[in-house]
Amino acid sequence: MKSDPIETITHSWLDDAHALVAGSLFVALGMTMFSYAGLLTGGVAGVAFLASYATGSSVALFFFLLNLPFFGLAWFRLGPEFTLKSFAAVALVSVCTALAPKVVRFEFLNPWLASVLGGFLIGFGLLALLRHGASVGGVNIVAQWLQQSRGLSAGKVQMAVDVVVVLAALVVVSPARVLQSVVGALAIGAILALNHRPGRYLGV
């Protein structure tokens, strides 16, 4: 006996707006925890952290600027809607990360806790954005394109790149911080690898 086809649920603009704000806030809070603990993350955000640590300038500014070139790929390969949503998410994460020191303060934050909890926050934020047709740019855009065009797991692609970027930071960061950052990258990738698979989520 044939089962009835599962009806695809379409997201409303309110659904997308809520996910965009919530996902961006989760990512920004996770990045803030990483920053307070002196940790790194992968992808473009990781490069932004390195640039910030090296120059003393805002990680939010570097995060926004370094993401700009990736929007060309997003526009031509993933479409204008995905690109515009992703641009809004990157802008919102950048603004929230810049404002975070004014509204959030960690008097004591264990780096191991920051790596796991911050990683989970970033992972769930990315998951919310991806499920509503957006990303936070950079490797996230490339991973989403590879999943759609090649069937590769976006979570596994993200995890692999993140770990490589974090390990590359050994030249400027202590081994202990790098190990803690690798734990954070694995926490982010695990959320995406387990929850963002082709065909698992039917909302569009």
Buried (B, 14 or more C-beta within 10 A) or exposed (E): EEEEEEEEEEBEEEBBBBBBBBBBBBBBBBBBBBBBBBBBBBBBBBBBBBBBBEEEEBBBBBBBEBBEEBBEBBBEBBEEEBBBBBBBBBBBBBBBBBEBEEEEEEEEBEBBEBBBBBBBBBBBBBBBBBBBBBBBBBBBBBBBBBBBEEEBBBBBBBBBBBBEBBBBBEEEBEEEBBBBBBBBBBBBBBBBBEBBBEEEEEEE
